[in-house]
Amino acid sequence: LKVSGNFCPVIPERELKEKPKKKIDISSLEALYLSVYSKLSQEDEENISYIPKPEKNKEPSYQKKSINVIGQWYDFLDAFYIKGQKEENGCRHKGKEIINKLGYRFLYPLSDKLSLRGNFRIGLGYQNFKHTHREKVWFSIQTLYLQYLKDAYWQFSFGRVPVKESRSFYFFNTLDGLKADFGTTLLQNLFFFGTRLNDSRVDNNEERNGIINYWYFIDRLTYQYRYKQFLSLFFVKEYRNNNGKDIGETVSVWKSTLPKTDRNWLGIRLNGENKTLNYWLDFSYSWGRDSTVSVKGLGCSADREIISYKNQNVSSFGFEVGAKKLLTIKTGIGGRFAFGSGSKSTKHDFRLPRISNSKERLFGSNRIRYYGELTNPDLRNIAIFSLFGGYNVKDNIWLEANIIKYLRVSSRYSVPFSRYFVSTKNRSVDLGTEFDLTIDGSLFHKKNDYWLYLFTISYFLPGKAYGYTNDAYGFILRIKRYW
């Protein structure tokens, strides 16, 4: 059976033999899984589907229960201070923010097959970049959709739905449209068509979150050819028919330039796991037409002026290969190599879809930016080498270290890094190295009452492209409380 993208436990064979005609009340399964939080969902950063994996060696009960509304409150606190690189005029790309988001998510069964799901939040935030700051109070509809469970294999969702995959390499977002999920023990398929009607995100990753009026067609097919060994095929189409901003218009770093695009990704993934080893291989070919935006900063402020758009045919590829292994109960190591093609003319520049976010768990409970918390690069014109490790300090608390080396493919002055970095001094391929040290933990009280927390110290050591000068560092704190 499949509920919200996650497979239910296999029904014991004896139960099937004894009661072959008994229907399983799927809504009661929803309530059961809502109460089990010892294992977090592999495909959901904020557990938007809020159906974590059941505890091992604990056989679930299928006894029907009376259900009205299943709901849960949560509160997120995000804060950071980043001292970025310095421009030649002496202006440093530094920033800080503190954001609090109070939310409520729910599931309301309308019938045995139809339910209404939602996730609302109110946010309050302060953000600063260079000499500019802003305060924000906003209301956000993260998800709101009807879900129809046709049978044990098919389910359909319509509205603002979560569109997510475990590694967030292709997509990990919420979009407005129609989603269809099919699932058996061996075969899964996800289909989505839709757009994003508005952007209401306020965080330090907005460079990749400007997706208003971008249309998406997504199809993912996954086959389990051996136990916990998977082969997946991905297709993503991203389309916008006009530029969201005009040449000469001023845009702050908290807003996207929204360039037009008609781009496709066709990818294949091999991944698997056993008790101690997890491995993955992603390869993607991308083609179509895409726009490159040229902007210039306006003094030491958060504003930029759009200078030009360059729309051209593109043909590119990117890939990532990696593995992680638990050496003992308390220690683990891993590594990855990622590559995104690039060229001087940018027509062979690979990039990830705007609905991806390059986050995944290392060893702890929280999803982190595995390409670097500080640089947070797009996989464009770059090669990334990463070596990481973890030590289980106590219970669900991990100390994780991630060392990431960056080399660029084509020697252009621009870099695919976050807003806290500037153009290079020369055309060397050696961009530098990032060091991330993270406390990654969780604390469970009872059933659906728990905490997630993460604290990262990040340092960027510049390479030859920056003349071995102009370093950057940051402190990042994330706390999530569910009850």
C-alpha positions as CSV (number, residue, x, y, z in Angstrom):
1,L,0.0,0.0,0.0
2,K,1.1,3.6,-0.5
3,V,0.1,6.7,1.4
4,S,1.5,10.1,0.5
5,G,4.5,8.8,-1.2
6,N,5.6,6.4,1.6
7,F,4.9,2.7,1.6
8,C,2.9,1.2,4.5
9,P,4.4,-1.8,6.3
10,V,3.7,-5.2,4.6
11,I,0.6,-6.8,6.0
12,P,1.6,-10.1,7.8
13,E,0.9,-13.1,5.6
14,R,-1.2,-14.7,8.3
15,E,-3.5,-11.7,8.4
16,L,-4.1,-11.9,4.6
17,K,-4.9,-15.6,4.9
18,E,-7.3,-15.2,7.8
19,K,-9.1,-12.1,6.5
20,P,-8.7,-12.0,2.7
21,K,-11.7,-9.7,2.1
22,K,-11.3,-7.2,4.9
23,K,-10.7,-3.7,3.7
24,I,-8.0,-1.7,5.4
25,D,-9.2,1.7,6.5
26,I,-6.5,4.0,5.1
27,S,-7.5,7.0,7.1
28,S,-6.9,5.0,10.3
29,L,-3.4,4.2,9.0
30,E,-2.9,8.0,8.7
31,A,-3.7,8.5,12.3
32,L,-1.5,5.6,13.4
33,Y,1.5,6.8,11.5
34,L,1.0,10.4,12.7
35,S,1.7,9.1,16.2
36,V,5.0,7.4,15.4
37,Y,7.9,9.9,15.2
38,S,11.0,7.8,16.0
39,K,11.8,7.6,12.3
40,L,11.6,10.7,10.1
41,S,10.3,10.6,6.5
42,Q,13.1,10.3,3.9
43,E,11.4,12.6,1.5
44,D,10.2,15.5,3.6
45,E,12.3,18.2,5.2
46,E,9.4,19.5,7.3
47,N,7.4,16.2,7.3
48,I,4.7,17.9,5.3
49,S,3.2,14.5,4.5
50,Y,3.8,13.9,8.3
51,I,3.7,10.1,7.9
52,P,7.1,9.0,9.3
53,K,8.3,5.4,8.9
54,P,7.0,3.0,11.6
55,E,9.2,1.7,14.3
56,K,11.1,-1.4,13.5
57,N,10.0,-4.7,15.1
58,K,6.7,-3.1,16.0
59,E,3.8,-4.6,14.1
60,P,1.1,-2.0,13.4
61,S,-2.5,-2.5,14.4
62,Y,-5.2,-2.1,11.7
63,Q,-8.0,-1.7,14.1
64,K,-10.4,0.9,12.8
65,K,-10.6,4.1,14.8
66,S,-12.9,7.1,14.8
67,I,-11.1,10.1,13.3
68,N,-12.1,13.7,12.9
69,V,-9.2,16.1,12.3
70,I,-5.6,15.1,12.6
71,G,-3.5,18.1,13.3
72,Q,-0.2,19.3,14.6
73,W,1.3,22.6,15.6
74,Y,5.0,23.5,14.9
75,D,7.4,26.5,15.4
76,F,10.6,27.1,13.4
77,L,13.4,29.4,14.4
78,D,16.1,30.2,11.8
79,A,19.0,32.5,12.5
80,F,22.4,33.1,11.0
81,Y,25.2,35.6,10.8
82,I,27.5,35.5,7.7
83,K,30.5,37.6,7.0
84,G,31.0,37.1,3.3
85,Q,33.6,38.3,0.8
86,K,34.6,41.9,0.2
87,E,34.3,43.8,-3.0
88,E,37.2,45.8,-4.4
89,N,35.5,49.0,-3.3
90,G,35.6,47.7,0.3
91,C,31.9,46.7,0.6
92,R,31.6,43.4,2.4
93,H,28.8,40.9,1.5
94,K,27.7,40.3,5.0
95,G,24.3,39.5,6.3
96,K,22.2,38.3,9.3
97,E,18.7,37.2,9.9
98,I,16.3,35.8,12.4
99,I,13.0,34.4,11.3
100,N,10.3,32.7,13.3
101,K,7.5,30.7,11.7
102,L,4.5,29.4,13.6
103,G,2.4,26.9,11.7
104,Y,-0.4,24.3,11.8
105,R,-0.8,21.3,9.6
106,F,-3.8,19.0,9.4
107,L,-5.5,16.1,7.7
108,Y,-9.3,16.1,7.6
109,P,-10.9,12.9,6.2
110,L,-14.0,13.7,4.2
111,S,-14.7,10.1,3.4
112,D,-12.8,6.7,3.4
113,K,-11.1,7.8,0.1
114,L,-11.1,11.6,0.1
115,S,-9.3,13.9,2.5
116,L,-8.3,17.5,2.8
117,R,-4.7,18.3,3.8
118,G,-3.2,21.7,4.7
119,N,-0.2,23.4,6.2
120,F,-0.5,27.1,7.1
121,R,2.0,29.3,8.8
122,I,2.5,32.9,10.0
123,G,6.1,34.3,9.9
124,L,7.9,37.2,11.5
125,G,11.4,38.0,10.3
126,Y,14.3,40.4,10.2
127,Q,16.9,40.3,7.4
128,N,20.0,42.3,6.7
129,F,22.4,42.3,3.7
130,K,25.2,44.8,3.3
131,H,23.7,48.1,4.4
132,T,20.1,47.2,3.7
133,H,17.6,45.5,6.1
134,R,14.0,44.7,6.1
135,E,11.3,43.4,8.4
136,K,8.6,41.0,7.2
137,V,5.3,39.7,8.6
138,W,3.5,37.3,6.3
139,F,1.0,34.5,6.0
140,S,1.9,31.5,3.9
141,I,-0.1,28.5,2.6
142,Q,2.5,25.9,2.4
143,T,0.1,23.2,1.3
144,L,-3.7,22.9,0.8
145,Y,-5.0,20.1,-1.4
146,L,-7.6,17.4,-1.8
147,Q,-6.3,13.9,-1.9
148,Y,-8.3,11.0,-3.4
149,L,-7.2,7.4,-2.7
150,K,-8.5,5.5,-5.6
151,D,-7.3,2.1,-4.4
152,A,-4.3,0.4,-2.9
153,Y,-2.1,1.6,-5.8
154,W,-3.3,5.0,-7.0
155,Q,-3.8,8.3,-5.3
156,F,-4.5,11.7,-6.8
157,S,-3.8,15.2,-5.2
158,F,-5.1,18.6,-6.4
159,G,-4.2,22.0,-5.0
160,R,-0.9,23.2,-3.5
161,V,0.8,19.8,-3.2
162,P,4.3,18.7,-2.0
163,V,6.4,17.6,-5.0
164,K,9.4,16.0,-3.5
165,E,12.1,13.4,-4.0
166,S,14.5,12.1,-1.4
167,R,17.8,13.7,-2.6
168,S,16.2,17.0,-3.7
169,F,18.5,16.8,-6.8
170,Y,15.6,17.5,-9.2
171,F,12.7,18.8,-7.0
172,F,11.8,19.4,-3.4
173,N,9.1,22.0,-3.2
174,T,5.3,22.8,-3.0
175,L,3.5,23.6,-6.3
176,D,0.0,24.3,-7.5
177,G,-1.4,21.6,-9.7
178,L,-2.3,18.0,-10.1
179,K,-0.2,15.1,-8.8
180,A,-0.8,11.4,-9.3
181,D,1.1,8.7,-7.4
182,F,1.2,5.0,-8.2
183,G,2.9,2.5,-6.0
184,T,3.5,-1.2,-5.6
185,T,6.2,-3.0,-3.7
186,L,8.5,-3.0,-6.8
187,L,7.2,0.0,-8.9
188,Q,6.5,3.6,-8.1
189,N,5.5,6.5,-10.3
190,L,5.0,10.2,-9.6
191,F,3.4,12.5,-12.1
192,F,2.9,16.3,-11.7
193,F,1.7,19.2,-13.8
194,G,1.3,22.7,-12.6
195,T,2.9,26.0,-11.5
196,R,3.4,28.2,-8.5
197,L,0.9,31.0,-8.2
198,N,2.8,33.0,-5.7
199,D,6.0,33.1,-3.7
200,S,5.8,33.6,0.0
201,R,9.1,32.2,1.2
202,V,11.4,34.4,3.3
203,D,14.8,32.8,4.0
204,N,18.4,32.9,3.0
205,N,18.0,30.6,0.1
206,E,15.7,32.8,-2.1
207,E,18.1,32.7,-5.0
208,R,16.6,29.3,-5.8
209,N,13.1,29.9,-4.7
210,G,11.8,32.4,-7.3
211,I,9.4,30.1,-9.1
212,I,6.2,32.2,-9.4
213,N,4.5,31.5,-12.8
214,Y,7.1,28.9,-13.8
215,W,5.3,25.8,-15.2
216,Y,6.4,22.3,-14.5
217,F,5.8,18.9,-16.0
218,I,7.4,16.1,-13.9
219,D,7.5,12.4,-14.2
220,R,9.5,10.0,-12.0
221,L,9.5,6.2,-12.4
222,T,11.3,4.0,-9.8
223,Y,11.8,0.3,-9.9
224,Q,13.1,-1.8,-7.0
225,Y,15.1,-4.5,-8.9
226,R,16.5,-6.0,-5.8
227,Y,15.8,-5.5,-2.1
228,K,16.4,-1.8,-1.3
229,Q,18.2,-1.4,-4.7
230,F,16.5,1.1,-7.0
231,L,16.6,2.3,-10.5
232,S,14.8,5.6,-11.2
233,L,14.1,7.7,-14.4
234,F,13.4,11.4,-14.1
235,F,11.9,13.9,-16.5
236,V,11.4,17.6,-15.6
237,K,10.3,20.4,-17.8
238,E,10.5,24.0,-16.6
239,Y,8.8,26.7,-18.6
240,R,8.1,30.5,-18.3
241,N,7.3,32.5,-21.4
242,N,8.5,35.9,-20.4
243,N,11.0,37.7,-18.2
244,G,9.5,38.7,-14.9
245,K,11.6,41.9,-14.6
246,D,12.5,44.5,-17.2
247,I,16.0,45.7,-18.2
248,G,16.9,48.7,-16.0
249,E,14.6,47.6,-13.2
250,T,16.0,47.4,-9.7
251,V,15.6,44.1,-7.8
252,S,16.7,43.4,-4.3
253,V,18.7,40.2,-3.4
254,W,15.5,38.9,-1.7
255,K,13.6,38.8,-5.1
256,S,14.3,36.7,-8.1
257,T,14.9,38.2,-11.6
258,L,12.5,35.5,-13.0
259,P,14.1,34.9,-16.4
260,K,12.1,33.1,-19.1
261,T,13.1,29.5,-19.9
262,D,12.0,26.4,-21.7
263,R,14.3,23.8,-20.4
264,N,14.2,20.0,-19.9
265,W,16.1,17.5,-17.7
266,L,16.2,13.8,-18.4
267,G,17.9,11.8,-15.6
268,I,18.7,8.4,-14.3
269,R,19.5,7.4,-10.7
270,L,20.9,4.2,-9.2
271,N,20.7,4.1,-5.4
272,G,20.6,1.5,-2.7
273,E,21.2,0.7,0.9
274,N,21.8,-2.0,3.5
275,K,22.3,-1.9,7.2
276,T,25.5,0.2,7.1
277,L,26.0,1.4,3.5
278,N,24.1,3.9,1.4
279,Y,25.1,4.8,-2.2
280,W,23.8,6.9,-5.1
281,L,24.5,7.9,-8.7
282,D,22.6,10.6,-10.5
283,F,23.2,11.5,-14.1
284,S,21.2,14.2,-16.0
285,Y,21.1,15.6,-19.5
286,S,19.5,19.1,-19.9
287,W,18.5,20.8,-23.1
288,G,16.2,23.6,-24.5
289,R,16.3,27.4,-24.3
290,D,17.4,29.3,-21.2
291,S,18.1,32.9,-20.2
292,T,21.2,34.2,-18.5
293,V,20.7,37.5,-16.5
294,S,23.4,40.1,-16.1
295,V,23.1,42.4,-13.1
296,K,25.2,45.0,-11.3
297,G,25.2,46.0,-7.7
298,L,24.1,49.5,-6.6
299,G,26.5,50.7,-4.1
300,C,26.8,48.8,-0.8
301,S,23.1,47.9,-0.7
302,A,20.9,44.9,-1.3
303,D,19.7,46.3,-4.7
304,R,20.8,45.2,-8.1
305,E,20.1,46.6,-11.5
306,I,19.2,44.3,-14.4
307,I,21.5,45.0,-17.3
308,S,20.6,42.4,-19.9
309,Y,19.1,39.0,-20.7
310,K,20.7,36.5,-22.9
311,N,18.4,33.8,-24.2
312,Q,20.0,30.9,-26.1
313,N,19.8,27.2,-26.9
314,V,21.5,25.1,-24.2
315,S,22.8,21.5,-24.1
316,S,24.5,20.4,-20.9
317,F,24.9,17.6,-18.4
318,G,25.5,17.1,-14.7
319,F,26.1,14.2,-12.4
320,E,26.8,13.2,-8.8
321,V,28.1,10.0,-7.3
322,G,28.5,9.3,-3.6
323,A,28.3,6.9,-0.7
324,K,28.2,6.9,3.1
325,K,28.9,4.1,5.5
326,L,28.4,3.5,9.2
327,L,31.7,2.1,10.5
328,T,30.3,1.5,14.0
329,I,27.1,2.5,15.8
330,K,28.7,5.8,16.7
331,T,30.9,6.7,13.6
332,G,30.3,7.1,9.9
333,I,32.1,8.5,6.8
334,G,31.1,9.4,3.3
335,G,32.1,11.2,0.2
336,R,30.6,12.6,-3.0
337,F,31.7,14.0,-6.4
338,A,29.4,16.3,-8.3
339,F,29.9,17.9,-11.7
340,G,27.9,20.5,-13.7
341,S,29.2,21.3,-17.2
342,G,30.1,24.8,-18.3
343,S,31.4,26.8,-21.2
344,K,32.6,30.3,-21.9
345,S,29.5,31.1,-23.9
346,T,27.2,29.6,-21.1
347,K,25.3,27.5,-23.7
348,H,26.8,24.4,-22.2
349,D,26.1,25.4,-18.6
350,F,24.2,22.8,-16.6
351,R,22.0,23.9,-13.8
352,L,19.5,22.3,-11.4
353,P,15.7,23.0,-11.7
354,R,14.6,26.0,-9.6
355,I,12.4,23.6,-7.5
356,S,15.4,21.7,-6.2
357,N,17.3,22.7,-3.0
358,S,20.3,20.3,-2.7
359,K,19.5,19.2,0.8
360,E,19.9,15.7,2.3
361,R,20.6,14.1,5.7
362,L,24.1,13.0,6.4
363,F,23.8,11.0,9.6
364,G,21.5,13.0,11.9
365,S,17.9,14.0,11.7
366,N,18.2,17.3,9.8
367,R,18.5,17.9,6.1
368,I,21.6,20.1,5.3
369,R,23.0,21.7,2.2
370,Y,25.4,19.0,1.1
371,Y,27.2,21.2,-1.4
372,G,28.0,23.7,1.4
373,E,25.9,25.7,3.8
374,L,27.8,28.9,3.1
375,T,28.5,28.8,-0.6
376,N,25.3,26.9,-1.4
377,P,26.2,26.6,-5.1
378,D,24.1,25.7,-8.1
379,L,25.6,22.8,-10.0
380,R,26.6,25.1,-12.8
381,N,30.1,25.2,-14.4
382,I,31.6,23.6,-11.3
383,A,33.1,20.4,-10.0
384,I,32.6,19.6,-6.3
385,F,34.5,17.1,-4.1
386,S,33.2,16.4,-0.7
387,L,34.4,14.3,2.2
388,F,32.2,14.1,5.3
389,G,32.0,12.2,8.6
390,G,29.9,11.9,11.7
391,Y,30.2,10.9,15.3
392,N,27.2,10.0,17.4
393,V,27.7,12.0,20.6
394,K,24.7,10.8,22.5
395,D,21.3,9.2,21.5
396,N,20.1,11.3,18.5
397,I,22.9,13.9,18.6
398,W,25.5,13.8,15.8
399,L,28.6,15.9,15.3
400,E,29.2,16.1,11.6
401,A,32.1,17.5,9.6
402,N,31.9,18.3,5.8
403,I,34.9,19.4,3.7
404,I,34.0,20.6,0.2
405,K,36.5,21.5,-2.5
406,Y,35.3,23.6,-5.5
407,L,36.8,23.8,-9.0
408,R,35.2,25.5,-11.9
409,V,35.0,24.0,-15.4
410,S,35.2,27.1,-17.6
411,S,37.4,30.0,-16.4
412,R,34.9,32.8,-16.2
413,Y,35.0,35.4,-13.5
414,S,31.5,34.8,-12.1
415,V,30.8,31.9,-9.7
416,P,27.6,29.9,-9.0
417,F,27.8,30.7,-5.3
418,S,25.4,32.4,-2.9
419,R,25.0,36.2,-2.6
420,Y,27.8,36.3,0.0
421,F,30.5,35.8,-2.7
422,V,32.0,38.1,-5.4
423,S,33.6,37.5,-8.8
424,T,37.1,36.1,-8.8
425,K,40.3,38.0,-9.4
426,N,41.6,35.7,-12.1
427,R,40.7,32.8,-14.3
428,S,42.2,30.0,-12.1
429,V,39.9,26.9,-11.7
430,D,40.7,26.7,-8.0
431,L,37.8,28.5,-6.2
432,G,38.5,27.3,-2.7
433,T,37.4,25.0,0.1
434,E,34.5,25.1,2.6
435,F,34.6,23.6,6.1
436,D,31.3,22.9,7.8
437,L,31.1,21.6,11.4
438,T,27.6,20.8,12.6
439,I,25.7,19.7,15.7
440,D,22.8,17.8,14.2
441,G,20.2,16.5,16.7
442,S,16.7,15.6,17.7
443,L,14.8,15.2,20.9
444,F,11.6,13.1,21.2
445,H,9.3,13.4,24.1
446,K,6.2,11.4,23.2
447,K,4.6,10.4,19.9
448,N,4.1,13.6,17.9
449,D,6.0,15.8,20.4
450,Y,9.6,16.4,19.4
451,W,12.4,18.9,18.6
452,L,14.9,19.1,15.7
453,Y,17.9,21.3,16.0
454,L,21.0,22.1,14.0
455,F,24.0,24.5,14.6
456,T,26.7,24.9,11.9
457,I,30.0,26.8,11.9
458,S,31.1,27.3,8.3
459,Y,34.3,28.7,6.9
460,F,35.4,29.3,3.3
461,L,39.1,29.2,2.5
462,P,39.6,31.0,-0.8
463,G,41.7,29.4,-3.6
464,K,43.9,30.7,-6.3
465,A,41.0,32.2,-8.2
466,Y,40.7,34.7,-5.3
467,G,44.4,35.1,-4.9
468,Y,44.2,33.0,-1.7
469,T,42.5,36.0,0.0
470,N,39.0,37.2,0.8
471,D,37.7,34.4,3.1
472,A,34.2,34.1,4.5
473,Y,32.6,32.5,7.5
474,G,29.1,32.1,9.1
475,F,27.1,30.7,12.0
476,I,23.8,29.0,11.2
477,L,21.1,27.9,13.7
478,R,17.9,26.1,13.0
479,I,15.4,24.9,15.6
480,K,12.1,23.1,14.8
481,R,9.5,22.3,17.5
482,Y,6.5,20.0,16.8
483,W,3.7,19.3,19.2
